[in-house]
Amino acid sequence: MPKYLLIGLGVLLFLAMAVGDGLGIMAYLKLRSLPVQSAAAHVAGGSGSAAGKAAAKPTPKAPPRPTAENANFVEIPQFVVTIPARAPNAGTNGNAGDANAADGSAATAHPAYLQLSLSFLTESQRAAKDFAKLMPMIKSAIISDVMSSGLSPNGDPVKMKHQISEYSLQAANTIVSQADAKVGKTPFVGAYVTTFVTQ
């Protein structure tokens, strides 16, 4: 009896492997019959890999901007961020290094203060209500991002405003979407710096 059981299990195992191999071969042949993708997609991951398939998909369209009828702005009132002082980078031989930061600004001897207010655009009433409830968390994340970013008040103010807008939009979308999955991953489509004063 145990002999027949072992033989039966062996046959079932063999059949399962044969079916699996057959399905694998069919999947491979289907991929081979697809039209040739661009060289960039092939280099990114080949035609059979997940990266290659992702590269072959068309890029998603940007979300449509809300119309004036359904646009909702939520605001963070004026607040002040301290931008820490930056010392010049030391050279490798102990000599003074480059005093300029990545944004082309010079090192600052004293901390600077940045007064900001921000507006966020959404078309979701739910996202606007969630934003109001979560504003302290969003504001804290923005302050942390600005302080740790290495931005300098001596740098290009247009670049600085753009970076702050990006940090702010990312922080608001992340915090609100994690707190309420019903609003989606990007409930806010824009962040706008409405007050920008450096001291």
PyMOL CGO cylinders between C-alpha atoms (Angstrom):
from pymol import cmd
from pymol.cgo import CYLINDER

trace = [
    CYLINDER, 0.00, 0.00, 0.00, 2.68, 2.61, 0.88, 0.3, 1, 1, 1, 1, 1, 1,
    CYLINDER, 2.68, 2.61, 0.88, 4.49, 1.63, -2.32, 0.3, 1, 1, 1, 1, 1, 1,
    CYLINDER, 4.49, 1.63, -2.32, 1.46, 2.57, -4.45, 0.3, 1, 1, 1, 1, 1, 1,
    CYLINDER, 1.46, 2.57, -4.45, 1.03, 5.82, -2.50, 0.3, 1, 1, 1, 1, 1, 1,
    CYLINDER, 1.03, 5.82, -2.50, 4.63, 6.84, -3.19, 0.3, 1, 1, 1, 1, 1, 1,
    CYLINDER, 4.63, 6.84, -3.19, 4.30, 5.96, -6.87, 0.3, 1, 1, 1, 1, 1, 1,
    CYLINDER, 4.30, 5.96, -6.87, 1.04, 7.96, -7.08, 0.3, 1, 1, 1, 1, 1, 1,
    CYLINDER, 1.04, 7.96, -7.08, 2.67, 10.99, -5.42, 0.3, 1, 1, 1, 1, 1, 1,
    CYLINDER, 2.67, 10.99, -5.42, 5.62, 10.71, -7.81, 0.3, 1, 1, 1, 1, 1, 1,
    CYLINDER, 5.62, 10.71, -7.81, 3.31, 10.66, -10.82, 0.3, 1, 1, 1, 1, 1, 1,
    CYLINDER, 3.31, 10.66, -10.82, 1.35, 13.67, -9.52, 0.3, 1, 1, 1, 1, 1, 1,
    CYLINDER, 1.35, 13.67, -9.52, 4.59, 15.56, -8.86, 0.3, 1, 1, 1, 1, 1, 1,
    CYLINDER, 4.59, 15.56, -8.86, 5.82, 14.75, -12.37, 0.3, 1, 1, 1, 1, 1, 1,
    CYLINDER, 5.82, 14.75, -12.37, 2.53, 15.94, -13.90, 0.3, 1, 1, 1, 1, 1, 1,
    CYLINDER, 2.53, 15.94, -13.90, 2.61, 19.16, -11.88, 0.3, 1, 1, 1, 1, 1, 1,
    CYLINDER, 2.61, 19.16, -11.88, 6.17, 19.88, -13.04, 0.3, 1, 1, 1, 1, 1, 1,
    CYLINDER, 6.17, 19.88, -13.04, 5.25, 19.12, -16.65, 0.3, 1, 1, 1, 1, 1, 1,
    CYLINDER, 5.25, 19.12, -16.65, 2.23, 21.44, -16.53, 0.3, 1, 1, 1, 1, 1, 1,
    CYLINDER, 2.23, 21.44, -16.53, 4.32, 24.18, -14.89, 0.3, 1, 1, 1, 1, 1, 1,
    CYLINDER, 4.32, 24.18, -14.89, 7.03, 23.83, -17.52, 0.3, 1, 1, 1, 1, 1, 1,
    CYLINDER, 7.03, 23.83, -17.52, 4.43, 23.90, -20.27, 0.3, 1, 1, 1, 1, 1, 1,
    CYLINDER, 4.43, 23.90, -20.27, 2.88, 27.09, -18.90, 0.3, 1, 1, 1, 1, 1, 1,
    CYLINDER, 2.88, 27.09, -18.90, 6.32, 28.65, -18.53, 0.3, 1, 1, 1, 1, 1, 1,
    CYLINDER, 6.32, 28.65, -18.53, 7.19, 27.83, -22.13, 0.3, 1, 1, 1, 1, 1, 1,
    CYLINDER, 7.19, 27.83, -22.13, 3.89, 29.26, -23.34, 0.3, 1, 1, 1, 1, 1, 1,
    CYLINDER, 3.89, 29.26, -23.34, 4.49, 32.50, -21.41, 0.3, 1, 1, 1, 1, 1, 1,
    CYLINDER, 4.49, 32.50, -21.41, 8.00, 32.73, -22.86, 0.3, 1, 1, 1, 1, 1, 1,
    CYLINDER, 8.00, 32.73, -22.86, 6.75, 32.22, -26.40, 0.3, 1, 1, 1, 1, 1, 1,
    CYLINDER, 6.75, 32.22, -26.40, 4.07, 34.88, -25.93, 0.3, 1, 1, 1, 1, 1, 1,
    CYLINDER, 4.07, 34.88, -25.93, 6.73, 37.36, -24.83, 0.3, 1, 1, 1, 1, 1, 1,
    CYLINDER, 6.73, 37.36, -24.83, 8.91, 36.46, -27.80, 0.3, 1, 1, 1, 1, 1, 1,
    CYLINDER, 8.91, 36.46, -27.80, 6.06, 37.12, -30.22, 0.3, 1, 1, 1, 1, 1, 1,
    CYLINDER, 6.06, 37.12, -30.22, 5.48, 40.68, -28.92, 0.3, 1, 1, 1, 1, 1, 1,
    CYLINDER, 5.48, 40.68, -28.92, 6.79, 43.51, -31.12, 0.3, 1, 1, 1, 1, 1, 1,
    CYLINDER, 6.79, 43.51, -31.12, 10.32, 44.66, -30.42, 0.3, 1, 1, 1, 1, 1, 1,
    CYLINDER, 10.32, 44.66, -30.42, 10.44, 47.44, -27.84, 0.3, 1, 1, 1, 1, 1, 1,
    CYLINDER, 10.44, 47.44, -27.84, 12.68, 50.46, -27.91, 0.3, 1, 1, 1, 1, 1, 1,
    CYLINDER, 12.68, 50.46, -27.91, 16.35, 50.01, -27.09, 0.3, 1, 1, 1, 1, 1, 1,
    CYLINDER, 16.35, 50.01, -27.09, 15.94, 52.04, -23.89, 0.3, 1, 1, 1, 1, 1, 1,
    CYLINDER, 15.94, 52.04, -23.89, 13.21, 49.72, -22.63, 0.3, 1, 1, 1, 1, 1, 1,
    CYLINDER, 13.21, 49.72, -22.63, 15.32, 46.68, -23.54, 0.3, 1, 1, 1, 1, 1, 1,
    CYLINDER, 15.32, 46.68, -23.54, 18.35, 48.05, -21.68, 0.3, 1, 1, 1, 1, 1, 1,
    CYLINDER, 18.35, 48.05, -21.68, 16.18, 49.05, -18.70, 0.3, 1, 1, 1, 1, 1, 1,
    CYLINDER, 16.18, 49.05, -18.70, 15.09, 45.51, -18.05, 0.3, 1, 1, 1, 1, 1, 1,
    CYLINDER, 15.09, 45.51, -18.05, 14.51, 43.47, -21.16, 0.3, 1, 1, 1, 1, 1, 1,
    CYLINDER, 14.51, 43.47, -21.16, 11.22, 42.55, -22.71, 0.3, 1, 1, 1, 1, 1, 1,
    CYLINDER, 11.22, 42.55, -22.71, 10.42, 39.81, -20.20, 0.3, 1, 1, 1, 1, 1, 1,
    CYLINDER, 10.42, 39.81, -20.20, 11.15, 41.58, -16.92, 0.3, 1, 1, 1, 1, 1, 1,
    CYLINDER, 11.15, 41.58, -16.92, 8.85, 43.75, -14.86, 0.3, 1, 1, 1, 1, 1, 1,
    CYLINDER, 8.85, 43.75, -14.86, 11.08, 46.79, -15.48, 0.3, 1, 1, 1, 1, 1, 1,
    CYLINDER, 11.08, 46.79, -15.48, 10.84, 46.24, -19.24, 0.3, 1, 1, 1, 1, 1, 1,
    CYLINDER, 10.84, 46.24, -19.24, 7.06, 45.94, -19.07, 0.3, 1, 1, 1, 1, 1, 1,
    CYLINDER, 7.06, 45.94, -19.07, 6.84, 49.11, -16.97, 0.3, 1, 1, 1, 1, 1, 1,
    CYLINDER, 6.84, 49.11, -16.97, 9.06, 50.96, -19.45, 0.3, 1, 1, 1, 1, 1, 1,
    CYLINDER, 9.06, 50.96, -19.45, 6.83, 49.86, -22.32, 0.3, 1, 1, 1, 1, 1, 1,
    CYLINDER, 6.83, 49.86, -22.32, 3.66, 51.28, -20.75, 0.3, 1, 1, 1, 1, 1, 1,
    CYLINDER, 3.66, 51.28, -20.75, 2.77, 54.82, -21.74, 0.3, 1, 1, 1, 1, 1, 1,
    CYLINDER, 2.77, 54.82, -21.74, 3.46, 57.44, -19.12, 0.3, 1, 1, 1, 1, 1, 1,
    CYLINDER, 3.46, 57.44, -19.12, 0.40, 58.39, -17.09, 0.3, 1, 1, 1, 1, 1, 1,
    CYLINDER, 0.40, 58.39, -17.09, -1.20, 61.74, -17.79, 0.3, 1, 1, 1, 1, 1, 1,
    CYLINDER, -1.20, 61.74, -17.79, -0.94, 64.50, -15.24, 0.3, 1, 1, 1, 1, 1, 1,
    CYLINDER, -0.94, 64.50, -15.24, -4.08, 64.90, -13.17, 0.3, 1, 1, 1, 1, 1, 1,
    CYLINDER, -4.08, 64.90, -13.17, -6.41, 67.54, -14.61, 0.3, 1, 1, 1, 1, 1, 1,
    CYLINDER, -6.41, 67.54, -14.61, -6.33, 70.90, -12.92, 0.3, 1, 1, 1, 1, 1, 1,
    CYLINDER, -6.33, 70.90, -12.92, -9.48, 71.73, -11.02, 0.3, 1, 1, 1, 1, 1, 1,
    CYLINDER, -9.48, 71.73, -11.02, -11.77, 74.26, -12.63, 0.3, 1, 1, 1, 1, 1, 1,
    CYLINDER, -11.77, 74.26, -12.63, -12.63, 77.49, -10.87, 0.3, 1, 1, 1, 1, 1, 1,
    CYLINDER, -12.63, 77.49, -10.87, -15.95, 75.96, -9.81, 0.3, 1, 1, 1, 1, 1, 1,
    CYLINDER, -15.95, 75.96, -9.81, -14.48, 73.08, -7.85, 0.3, 1, 1, 1, 1, 1, 1,
    CYLINDER, -14.48, 73.08, -7.85, -11.07, 74.43, -6.84, 0.3, 1, 1, 1, 1, 1, 1,
    CYLINDER, -11.07, 74.43, -6.84, -10.47, 74.52, -3.10, 0.3, 1, 1, 1, 1, 1, 1,
    CYLINDER, -10.47, 74.52, -3.10, -7.54, 76.28, -1.54, 0.3, 1, 1, 1, 1, 1, 1,
    CYLINDER, -7.54, 76.28, -1.54, -6.39, 75.45, 1.96, 0.3, 1, 1, 1, 1, 1, 1,
    CYLINDER, -6.39, 75.45, 1.96, -3.79, 77.60, 3.64, 0.3, 1, 1, 1, 1, 1, 1,
    CYLINDER, -3.79, 77.60, 3.64, -1.07, 77.43, 6.20, 0.3, 1, 1, 1, 1, 1, 1,
    CYLINDER, -1.07, 77.43, 6.20, -0.86, 80.91, 7.73, 0.3, 1, 1, 1, 1, 1, 1,
    CYLINDER, -0.86, 80.91, 7.73, 2.43, 82.73, 8.10, 0.3, 1, 1, 1, 1, 1, 1,
    CYLINDER, 2.43, 82.73, 8.10, 5.12, 80.94, 10.06, 0.3, 1, 1, 1, 1, 1, 1,
    CYLINDER, 5.12, 80.94, 10.06, 8.87, 81.34, 10.48, 0.3, 1, 1, 1, 1, 1, 1,
    CYLINDER, 8.87, 81.34, 10.48, 11.54, 78.76, 9.69, 0.3, 1, 1, 1, 1, 1, 1,
    CYLINDER, 11.54, 78.76, 9.69, 15.06, 79.05, 11.05, 0.3, 1, 1, 1, 1, 1, 1,
    CYLINDER, 15.06, 79.05, 11.05, 17.67, 78.18, 8.44, 0.3, 1, 1, 1, 1, 1, 1,
    CYLINDER, 17.67, 78.18, 8.44, 20.80, 77.04, 10.29, 0.3, 1, 1, 1, 1, 1, 1,
    CYLINDER, 20.80, 77.04, 10.29, 24.15, 78.72, 9.63, 0.3, 1, 1, 1, 1, 1, 1,
    CYLINDER, 24.15, 78.72, 9.63, 26.42, 76.90, 7.20, 0.3, 1, 1, 1, 1, 1, 1,
    CYLINDER, 26.42, 76.90, 7.20, 30.18, 76.82, 7.52, 0.3, 1, 1, 1, 1, 1, 1,
    CYLINDER, 30.18, 76.82, 7.52, 32.41, 76.60, 4.44, 0.3, 1, 1, 1, 1, 1, 1,
    CYLINDER, 32.41, 76.60, 4.44, 33.37, 73.03, 3.51, 0.3, 1, 1, 1, 1, 1, 1,
    CYLINDER, 33.37, 73.03, 3.51, 36.86, 72.03, 4.58, 0.3, 1, 1, 1, 1, 1, 1,
    CYLINDER, 36.86, 72.03, 4.58, 39.22, 70.86, 1.84, 0.3, 1, 1, 1, 1, 1, 1,
    CYLINDER, 39.22, 70.86, 1.84, 40.83, 67.43, 1.85, 0.3, 1, 1, 1, 1, 1, 1,
    CYLINDER, 40.83, 67.43, 1.85, 44.26, 68.79, 2.86, 0.3, 1, 1, 1, 1, 1, 1,
    CYLINDER, 44.26, 68.79, 2.86, 42.95, 70.91, 5.69, 0.3, 1, 1, 1, 1, 1, 1,
    CYLINDER, 42.95, 70.91, 5.69, 42.78, 74.00, 3.47, 0.3, 1, 1, 1, 1, 1, 1,
    CYLINDER, 42.78, 74.00, 3.47, 39.59, 75.95, 3.22, 0.3, 1, 1, 1, 1, 1, 1,
    CYLINDER, 39.59, 75.95, 3.22, 37.37, 74.32, 0.66, 0.3, 1, 1, 1, 1, 1, 1,
    CYLINDER, 37.37, 74.32, 0.66, 34.65, 75.64, -1.52, 0.3, 1, 1, 1, 1, 1, 1,
    CYLINDER, 34.65, 75.64, -1.52, 32.55, 78.17, 0.36, 0.3, 1, 1, 1, 1, 1, 1,
    CYLINDER, 32.55, 78.17, 0.36, 29.64, 77.75, -2.01, 0.3, 1, 1, 1, 1, 1, 1,
    CYLINDER, 29.64, 77.75, -2.01, 26.79, 75.35, -1.46, 0.3, 1, 1, 1, 1, 1, 1,
    CYLINDER, 26.79, 75.35, -1.46, 25.20, 73.18, -4.11, 0.3, 1, 1, 1, 1, 1, 1,
    CYLINDER, 25.20, 73.18, -4.11, 22.76, 75.98, -4.95, 0.3, 1, 1, 1, 1, 1, 1,
    CYLINDER, 22.76, 75.98, -4.95, 25.64, 78.40, -5.58, 0.3, 1, 1, 1, 1, 1, 1,
    CYLINDER, 25.64, 78.40, -5.58, 25.11, 80.38, -2.40, 0.3, 1, 1, 1, 1, 1, 1,
    CYLINDER, 25.11, 80.38, -2.40, 27.86, 81.36, -0.01, 0.3, 1, 1, 1, 1, 1, 1,
    CYLINDER, 27.86, 81.36, -0.01, 28.15, 79.98, 3.49, 0.3, 1, 1, 1, 1, 1, 1,
    CYLINDER, 28.15, 79.98, 3.49, 26.30, 81.93, 6.17, 0.3, 1, 1, 1, 1, 1, 1,
    CYLINDER, 26.30, 81.93, 6.17, 27.84, 82.84, 9.51, 0.3, 1, 1, 1, 1, 1, 1,
    CYLINDER, 27.84, 82.84, 9.51, 24.52, 83.32, 11.29, 0.3, 1, 1, 1, 1, 1, 1,
    CYLINDER, 24.52, 83.32, 11.29, 21.22, 81.54, 11.05, 0.3, 1, 1, 1, 1, 1, 1,
    CYLINDER, 21.22, 81.54, 11.05, 18.68, 83.11, 8.74, 0.3, 1, 1, 1, 1, 1, 1,
    CYLINDER, 18.68, 83.11, 8.74, 14.93, 83.35, 9.20, 0.3, 1, 1, 1, 1, 1, 1,
    CYLINDER, 14.93, 83.35, 9.20, 12.41, 82.63, 6.50, 0.3, 1, 1, 1, 1, 1, 1,
    CYLINDER, 12.41, 82.63, 6.50, 8.82, 83.79, 6.85, 0.3, 1, 1, 1, 1, 1, 1,
    CYLINDER, 8.82, 83.79, 6.85, 6.42, 81.69, 4.78, 0.3, 1, 1, 1, 1, 1, 1,
    CYLINDER, 6.42, 81.69, 4.78, 2.77, 81.16, 4.11, 0.3, 1, 1, 1, 1, 1, 1,
    CYLINDER, 2.77, 81.16, 4.11, 1.51, 78.48, 1.75, 0.3, 1, 1, 1, 1, 1, 1,
    CYLINDER, 1.51, 78.48, 1.75, -1.66, 77.65, -0.17, 0.3, 1, 1, 1, 1, 1, 1,
    CYLINDER, -1.66, 77.65, -0.17, -2.55, 74.19, -1.45, 0.3, 1, 1, 1, 1, 1, 1,
    CYLINDER, -2.55, 74.19, -1.45, -4.93, 73.47, -4.34, 0.3, 1, 1, 1, 1, 1, 1,
    CYLINDER, -4.93, 73.47, -4.34, -7.33, 70.52, -4.30, 0.3, 1, 1, 1, 1, 1, 1,
    CYLINDER, -7.33, 70.52, -4.30, -10.73, 69.70, -5.75, 0.3, 1, 1, 1, 1, 1, 1,
    CYLINDER, -10.73, 69.70, -5.75, -11.67, 67.39, -2.89, 0.3, 1, 1, 1, 1, 1, 1,
    CYLINDER, -11.67, 67.39, -2.89, -13.68, 68.79, 0.00, 0.3, 1, 1, 1, 1, 1, 1,
    CYLINDER, -13.68, 68.79, 0.00, -12.66, 65.73, 2.00, 0.3, 1, 1, 1, 1, 1, 1,
    CYLINDER, -12.66, 65.73, 2.00, -8.95, 66.47, 1.43, 0.3, 1, 1, 1, 1, 1, 1,
    CYLINDER, -8.95, 66.47, 1.43, -9.49, 70.08, 2.51, 0.3, 1, 1, 1, 1, 1, 1,
    CYLINDER, -9.49, 70.08, 2.51, -11.14, 68.94, 5.76, 0.3, 1, 1, 1, 1, 1, 1,
    CYLINDER, -11.14, 68.94, 5.76, -8.38, 66.39, 6.39, 0.3, 1, 1, 1, 1, 1, 1,
    CYLINDER, -8.38, 66.39, 6.39, -5.77, 69.08, 5.75, 0.3, 1, 1, 1, 1, 1, 1,
    CYLINDER, -5.77, 69.08, 5.75, -7.30, 71.34, 8.40, 0.3, 1, 1, 1, 1, 1, 1,
    CYLINDER, -7.30, 71.34, 8.40, -7.21, 68.50, 10.94, 0.3, 1, 1, 1, 1, 1, 1,
    CYLINDER, -7.21, 68.50, 10.94, -3.63, 67.50, 10.08, 0.3, 1, 1, 1, 1, 1, 1,
    CYLINDER, -3.63, 67.50, 10.08, -2.15, 71.00, 9.60, 0.3, 1, 1, 1, 1, 1, 1,
    CYLINDER, -2.15, 71.00, 9.60, 0.26, 70.80, 12.58, 0.3, 1, 1, 1, 1, 1, 1,
    CYLINDER, 0.26, 70.80, 12.58, 1.80, 67.61, 11.18, 0.3, 1, 1, 1, 1, 1, 1,
    CYLINDER, 1.80, 67.61, 11.18, 2.06, 69.06, 7.67, 0.3, 1, 1, 1, 1, 1, 1,
    CYLINDER, 2.06, 69.06, 7.67, 3.58, 72.29, 8.95, 0.3, 1, 1, 1, 1, 1, 1,
    CYLINDER, 3.58, 72.29, 8.95, 6.11, 70.37, 11.06, 0.3, 1, 1, 1, 1, 1, 1,
    CYLINDER, 6.11, 70.37, 11.06, 7.13, 68.23, 8.08, 0.3, 1, 1, 1, 1, 1, 1,
    CYLINDER, 7.13, 68.23, 8.08, 7.62, 71.34, 5.93, 0.3, 1, 1, 1, 1, 1, 1,
    CYLINDER, 7.62, 71.34, 5.93, 9.73, 73.03, 8.60, 0.3, 1, 1, 1, 1, 1, 1,
    CYLINDER, 9.73, 73.03, 8.60, 11.89, 69.91, 8.99, 0.3, 1, 1, 1, 1, 1, 1,
    CYLINDER, 11.89, 69.91, 8.99, 12.34, 69.59, 5.22, 0.3, 1, 1, 1, 1, 1, 1,
    CYLINDER, 12.34, 69.59, 5.22, 13.33, 73.24, 4.80, 0.3, 1, 1, 1, 1, 1, 1,
    CYLINDER, 13.33, 73.24, 4.80, 15.75, 73.16, 7.74, 0.3, 1, 1, 1, 1, 1, 1,
    CYLINDER, 15.75, 73.16, 7.74, 17.47, 69.97, 6.58, 0.3, 1, 1, 1, 1, 1, 1,
    CYLINDER, 17.47, 69.97, 6.58, 17.53, 70.81, 2.87, 0.3, 1, 1, 1, 1, 1, 1,
    CYLINDER, 17.53, 70.81, 2.87, 20.62, 73.01, 2.97, 0.3, 1, 1, 1, 1, 1, 1,
    CYLINDER, 20.62, 73.01, 2.97, 18.78, 75.94, 1.39, 0.3, 1, 1, 1, 1, 1, 1,
    CYLINDER, 18.78, 75.94, 1.39, 20.44, 79.30, 1.87, 0.3, 1, 1, 1, 1, 1, 1,
    CYLINDER, 20.44, 79.30, 1.87, 18.84, 82.75, 1.91, 0.3, 1, 1, 1, 1, 1, 1,
    CYLINDER, 18.84, 82.75, 1.91, 21.84, 83.90, -0.15, 0.3, 1, 1, 1, 1, 1, 1,
    CYLINDER, 21.84, 83.90, -0.15, 20.86, 81.54, -2.99, 0.3, 1, 1, 1, 1, 1, 1,
    CYLINDER, 20.86, 81.54, -2.99, 18.51, 82.10, -5.89, 0.3, 1, 1, 1, 1, 1, 1,
    CYLINDER, 18.51, 82.10, -5.89, 15.11, 82.97, -4.37, 0.3, 1, 1, 1, 1, 1, 1,
    CYLINDER, 15.11, 82.97, -4.37, 13.20, 81.54, -7.36, 0.3, 1, 1, 1, 1, 1, 1,
    CYLINDER, 13.20, 81.54, -7.36, 14.89, 78.14, -6.93, 0.3, 1, 1, 1, 1, 1, 1,
    CYLINDER, 14.89, 78.14, -6.93, 14.34, 78.33, -3.20, 0.3, 1, 1, 1, 1, 1, 1,
    CYLINDER, 14.34, 78.33, -3.20, 10.59, 79.00, -3.62, 0.3, 1, 1, 1, 1, 1, 1,
    CYLINDER, 10.59, 79.00, -3.62, 10.32, 76.18, -6.15, 0.3, 1, 1, 1, 1, 1, 1,
    CYLINDER, 10.32, 76.18, -6.15, 12.04, 73.70, -3.80, 0.3, 1, 1, 1, 1, 1, 1,
    CYLINDER, 12.04, 73.70, -3.80, 9.87, 74.76, -0.87, 0.3, 1, 1, 1, 1, 1, 1,
    CYLINDER, 9.87, 74.76, -0.87, 6.75, 74.31, -3.04, 0.3, 1, 1, 1, 1, 1, 1,
    CYLINDER, 6.75, 74.31, -3.04, 7.89, 70.79, -3.98, 0.3, 1, 1, 1, 1, 1, 1,
    CYLINDER, 7.89, 70.79, -3.98, 8.70, 69.84, -0.35, 0.3, 1, 1, 1, 1, 1, 1,
    CYLINDER, 8.70, 69.84, -0.35, 5.38, 71.23, 0.81, 0.3, 1, 1, 1, 1, 1, 1,
    CYLINDER, 5.38, 71.23, 0.81, 3.28, 69.48, -1.83, 0.3, 1, 1, 1, 1, 1, 1,
    CYLINDER, 3.28, 69.48, -1.83, 4.99, 66.17, -1.15, 0.3, 1, 1, 1, 1, 1, 1,
    CYLINDER, 4.99, 66.17, -1.15, 4.52, 66.54, 2.62, 0.3, 1, 1, 1, 1, 1, 1,
    CYLINDER, 4.52, 66.54, 2.62, 0.83, 67.46, 2.32, 0.3, 1, 1, 1, 1, 1, 1,
    CYLINDER, 0.83, 67.46, 2.32, 0.06, 64.63, -0.12, 0.3, 1, 1, 1, 1, 1, 1,
    CYLINDER, 0.06, 64.63, -0.12, 1.93, 62.04, 1.94, 0.3, 1, 1, 1, 1, 1, 1,
    CYLINDER, 1.93, 62.04, 1.94, 0.43, 62.97, 5.31, 0.3, 1, 1, 1, 1, 1, 1,
    CYLINDER, 0.43, 62.97, 5.31, -3.17, 63.42, 4.12, 0.3, 1, 1, 1, 1, 1, 1,
    CYLINDER, -3.17, 63.42, 4.12, -3.20, 60.30, 1.92, 0.3, 1, 1, 1, 1, 1, 1,
    CYLINDER, -3.20, 60.30, 1.92, -1.74, 58.16, 4.73, 0.3, 1, 1, 1, 1, 1, 1,
    CYLINDER, -1.74, 58.16, 4.73, -4.34, 59.44, 7.17, 0.3, 1, 1, 1, 1, 1, 1,
    CYLINDER, -4.34, 59.44, 7.17, -7.28, 58.99, 4.78, 0.3, 1, 1, 1, 1, 1, 1,
    CYLINDER, -7.28, 58.99, 4.78, -6.90, 56.50, 1.92, 0.3, 1, 1, 1, 1, 1, 1,
    CYLINDER, -6.90, 56.50, 1.92, -10.21, 57.62, 0.39, 0.3, 1, 1, 1, 1, 1, 1,
    CYLINDER, -10.21, 57.62, 0.39, -8.65, 60.86, -0.92, 0.3, 1, 1, 1, 1, 1, 1,
    CYLINDER, -8.65, 60.86, -0.92, -6.10, 59.01, -3.08, 0.3, 1, 1, 1, 1, 1, 1,
    CYLINDER, -6.10, 59.01, -3.08, -2.33, 59.32, -3.24, 0.3, 1, 1, 1, 1, 1, 1,
    CYLINDER, -2.33, 59.32, -3.24, -2.24, 62.89, -4.53, 0.3, 1, 1, 1, 1, 1, 1,
    CYLINDER, -2.24, 62.89, -4.53, -5.19, 64.83, -3.18, 0.3, 1, 1, 1, 1, 1, 1,
    CYLINDER, -5.19, 64.83, -3.18, -3.38, 68.15, -3.74, 0.3, 1, 1, 1, 1, 1, 1,
    CYLINDER, -3.38, 68.15, -3.74, -2.32, 69.22, -7.22, 0.3, 1, 1, 1, 1, 1, 1,
    CYLINDER, -2.32, 69.22, -7.22, -0.37, 72.33, -6.32, 0.3, 1, 1, 1, 1, 1, 1,
    CYLINDER, -0.37, 72.33, -6.32, 1.43, 74.11, -3.50, 0.3, 1, 1, 1, 1, 1, 1,
    CYLINDER, 1.43, 74.11, -3.50, 1.97, 77.84, -3.76, 0.3, 1, 1, 1, 1, 1, 1,
    CYLINDER, 1.97, 77.84, -3.76, 4.25, 80.06, -1.67, 0.3, 1, 1, 1, 1, 1, 1,
    CYLINDER, 4.25, 80.06, -1.67, 2.14, 83.15, -0.94, 0.3, 1, 1, 1, 1, 1, 1,
    CYLINDER, 2.14, 83.15, -0.94, 4.50, 84.87, 1.51, 0.3, 1, 1, 1, 1, 1, 1,
    CYLINDER, 4.50, 84.87, 1.51, 8.29, 84.66, 1.19, 0.3, 1, 1, 1, 1, 1, 1,
    CYLINDER, 8.29, 84.66, 1.19, 10.45, 86.93, 3.33, 0.3, 1, 1, 1, 1, 1, 1,
    CYLINDER, 10.45, 86.93, 3.33, 14.05, 86.24, 4.36, 0.3, 1, 1, 1, 1, 1, 1,
    CYLINDER, 14.05, 86.24, 4.36, 15.77, 88.00, 7.22, 0.3, 1, 1, 1, 1, 1, 1,
]
cmd.load_cgo(trace, "trace")
